[in-house]
């Protein structure tokens, strides 16, 4: 994770993402949170991918870190989207 931060400060964003990924895969919650942020906003060639972002945030929460939760629209009733019979 610290290597990723240093690489990001040096402007080597693609290398930083790789370092964050290695740390995140090894269980580093801070790296997992960082990847959630990166995929949630997209940056320097990393496309926005909300599904991946939420997976990394979930893993960070499992490590005990504060991380965003998916939006909940509970007041809106879910509609049955199954085909009509």
C-alpha positions as CSV (number, residue, x, y, z in Angstrom):
1,X,0.0,0.0,0.0
2,X,2.8,2.4,0.9
3,X,4.5,1.6,-2.4
4,X,1.3,2.5,-4.2
5,X,1.1,5.8,-2.5
6,X,4.7,6.6,-3.4
7,X,4.2,5.6,-7.0
8,X,1.0,7.8,-7.2
9,X,2.9,10.8,-5.7
10,X,5.5,10.2,-8.5
11,X,2.8,10.3,-11.1
12,X,3.2,6.7,-12.0
13,X,-0.5,5.9,-11.6
14,X,-0.7,2.6,-13.5
15,X,2.2,1.2,-11.4
16,X,0.4,2.6,-8.3
17,X,-2.8,0.7,-9.2
18,X,-0.8,-2.5,-9.6
19,X,0.8,-2.0,-6.2
20,X,-2.5,-1.2,-4.6
21,X,-3.9,-4.4,-6.2
22,X,-1.1,-6.5,-4.8
23,X,-1.6,-5.1,-1.3
24,X,-5.4,-5.4,-1.6
25,X,-5.1,-9.1,-2.7
26,X,-2.9,-9.7,0.3
27,X,-5.6,-8.3,2.6
28,X,-4.6,-4.7,3.1
29,X,-7.8,-2.8,3.9
30,X,-6.4,0.6,3.1
31,X,-5.5,-0.6,-0.4
32,X,-8.9,-2.2,-0.8
33,X,-10.5,1.1,0.1
34,X,-8.2,3.0,-2.3
35,X,-9.1,0.6,-5.2
36,X,-12.8,1.2,-4.3
37,X,-12.2,4.9,-4.7
38,X,-10.3,4.5,-8.0
39,X,-12.8,2.3,-9.7
40,X,-15.7,4.4,-8.3
41,X,-14.4,7.5,-10.0
42,X,-12.3,6.3,-12.8
43,X,-8.9,7.9,-13.3
44,X,-5.9,7.9,-15.6
45,X,-6.9,5.1,-17.8
46,X,-8.8,3.1,-15.2
47,X,-12.5,3.1,-16.3
48,X,-15.3,3.6,-13.9
49,X,-16.6,0.3,-12.7
50,X,-19.1,0.5,-9.9
51,X,-19.4,-3.2,-9.4
52,X,-15.7,-3.6,-8.9
53,X,-15.6,-0.5,-6.7
54,X,-18.3,-1.9,-4.4
55,X,-16.5,-5.3,-4.2
56,X,-13.3,-3.5,-3.0
57,X,-15.3,-1.3,-0.6
58,X,-17.0,-4.5,0.9
59,X,-13.6,-6.1,1.4
60,X,-12.3,-3.0,3.1
61,X,-15.3,-3.0,5.4
62,X,-14.6,-6.6,6.2
63,X,-11.1,-5.4,7.4
64,X,-12.9,-2.9,9.8
65,X,-12.4,0.2,7.7
66,X,-15.1,2.7,6.9
67,X,-16.1,2.5,3.3
68,X,-19.1,3.6,1.3
69,X,-22.1,1.3,1.1
70,X,-24.2,0.7,-2.0
71,X,-27.1,3.1,-2.3
72,X,-30.3,1.7,-1.0
73,X,-33.6,2.8,-2.4
74,X,-35.7,0.9,0.1
75,X,-38.6,3.4,0.0
76,X,-39.1,2.6,-3.7
77,X,-41.0,-0.7,-4.2
78,X,-39.2,-3.2,-6.4
79,X,-41.1,-4.1,-9.4
80,X,-41.5,-7.6,-10.7
81,X,-39.5,-7.7,-13.9
82,X,-40.3,-11.3,-14.8
83,X,-42.0,-12.0,-18.1
84,X,-45.8,-11.9,-18.1
85,X,-47.5,-15.2,-18.0
